[in-house]
Amino acid sequence: MNLLTSLFWTLWHFPAIFYGGYAVSQPTWLGVVLFCINLILASFILGWLRQKTGGVIAPTLVHTANNIGMVMTGVSGIILGETGLLLTLLLLIFLLYTKAWKSQGLLFEIEILKEKYLG
């Protein structure tokens, strides 16, 4: 589900990226590739936060803080910023540390629901 959501949000940002209003690192093709990778990685972290907290407030605050930080710093480059390699590296480290790509007990919950409602 995180992958599907991240692909949707990637497509949602494309008009702003290609028609102005969204800063990506240069060359543009590399900035777009890094943006897509970072968005996919971040979606697993936000999804993990959603599962861990049971609500949308924590992932919303993280996303908001990210957006405010990017706007206030104005950083957009191949190393720093939302389309930078440093963010890619930090997201990968966090994912490896938390194993956020794994479903946290979701399969167990599905089995309980199956038994309860399907017999």
N, C-alpha and C positions, 0 to 999 in steps of 0.2 A: 504494500500500500504506500509506503514511503517513496518508493521508486516512481510509482504512478503519479503521486502528488508532486514530486519534484519535477517530473517531465512536464506536467501541466503548468507549474509556475515558471519553468524555463521558457516555455512557449509564450506565456503571459508577458514576460519581460522583453521578448524579441522586438516588438515594435519600438519600444523606448531605446533599445540598444542600437537598432539599425536606422532609426529616424531621428535620433538626437534625444537629449535629455537624460541619458544614462552613460556615465563615463566608464569605459572599459580600457584595459591596457592595450598598448600598441605592439605589434600589429593587431588589427581588429579581429582577425580570425583566431588568433591565439587567445585574446581576451575573451572571446565568446566561448571557446573550448574550456578555458579555466573557469569561467563563470558557471558553465553547465556542470562541470565536475564539482565545484565548490557547492553549488546549490543542491546537487544530489547528496553529497556528503553531509551537508548541514541538515537536510531533511531527515536523515536517520537520527541525528542528534536531537532535533526538535521533536520527532516522533517518540524517541526514547524518553525525553523529558515529559511528554504528554502521558506516556504509560506510567512513569515513575510517580508523577504527582496526581494523576487521575483527573487532571483538568487542563484547560488551555491557557491559564494565566502565565505559568512559567515559560512555555515556549513563546508566547506572545511578547513577554518582557524581554526575552533574549533576542528575538527578532527586532523589536523596537530599539533596543540598545545597539544592535548591529547597525541599523539604518541611521540612527542619530550619530553614531561614531563615524560612519562613512561620510555623512553629509558635513559634519563639523570639521573633520580633518581634511576632506577633499582629496584624500590619497587615492590614486588610481594608477597603478603601475604593474609591471611584470613581477615585481618582488612583493610590494605592499598593496593593500587594498582588497576589495571584494573580488577582484580578478587577478590576484597575486599568488605567487607560489608559496609564500609564507603562510597564508591562510590555508591553502591546500594541505601543507605539511601539518599545521596545527589541528586541522579537522581530522586528518588521518590518525594522528597520535591520540586524539581524544576518542575516536572510534575504536581504535585498538585497545585503549585502556578500559573503556566502559563496555566494549562488545555490544554497542548500541544497535548493531544491525541484526542481532538475534532477537527473536520474539521473547519477551520476558513473561514466560508462563502462559502465553496466549494459547498454545496447543492444549495445555491442560484445561484451560477454561472452556475451550471449544468442546473437548471431550465431556466435561461436566454438563454443558448445555445440551449436547446430543443425548446423553443418558436421561436428562431430566425431561426433555420435550419429545424425543423421538423413541425413547425406550430402549 
